[in-house]
Amino acid sequence: MDALYTAVATATHGRDGRAVSNDGKIDLKLAPPVELGGNGEGTNPEQLFAAGYAACFGSALGLVGRQAKVDVSDAAVTAEVGIGKQGEGFGLKVTLRVELPDTLDEATGRKLVETAHQVCPYSNATRGNIDVDLVIE
């Protein structure tokens, strides 16, 4: 694959540090959530992953909608990223909740969401590695 764009970010001190992009557009305090024993006073990798996946999937849905000549511009994608014990380490699971326009019939909506799941780079990166549930609302 030839990269069309490469994002660069550096994190220091793991979950209790900072994440900064090379262009300065991201500069975030990191902290584990309270549920994982942290103070919750910063963002965490799961929130960042959820935000990125939701945005990326929304763009993929827009692309396949345009290709099918179906207006999905009012769609919204919510990504829920869970973390938990998996074997000796930790694993992730994702639920993508896709809210489609009321004017879209169920069969067309499902086909667009499933096609977006094949197009989205995050979906392609996670396929076979992370369980991803698609929920159409």
Secondary structure, 3 states (H helix, E strand, C coil): CCCCCCCCEEEECHHHCEEEECCCCCEEEECCCHHHCCCCCCECHHHHHHHHHHHHHHHHHHHHHHHCCCCCCCCEEEEEEEEEEECCEEEEEEEEEEECCCCCCHHHHHHHHHHHHHHCHHHHHHCCCCEEEEEEC
